[in-house]
Amino acid sequence: MNPIIALLKEHNISNEQIGELFQTLTQNPLAAMAIIGQLGLPPEKLQQLMGQVMQNPALLKQAVEELGLDFSKVEAAKEQLKK
């Protein structure tokens, strides 16, 4: 299991919430950050999660694919943010 998903499940984040988070990520990465803030993760775990993603951005792609979502939408959303 992807370490991002495992960390979320470890903190009793439901599959539905995880799916919603990553679905939002594929559409609007900034909105996904707001959802992450609402999940109630302890600050040290949130910092750990962000550190993992920064050290290994491929983890996001793996998590999106593990959930059956389209990672190309994440890339397209990132491009829109640059404009």
Secondary structure, 3 states (H helix, E strand, C coil): CCHHHHHHHHCCCCHHHHHHHHHHHHHCHHHHHHHHHHCCCCHHHHHHHHHHHHHCCHHHHHHHHHCCCCHHHHHHHHHHHHC
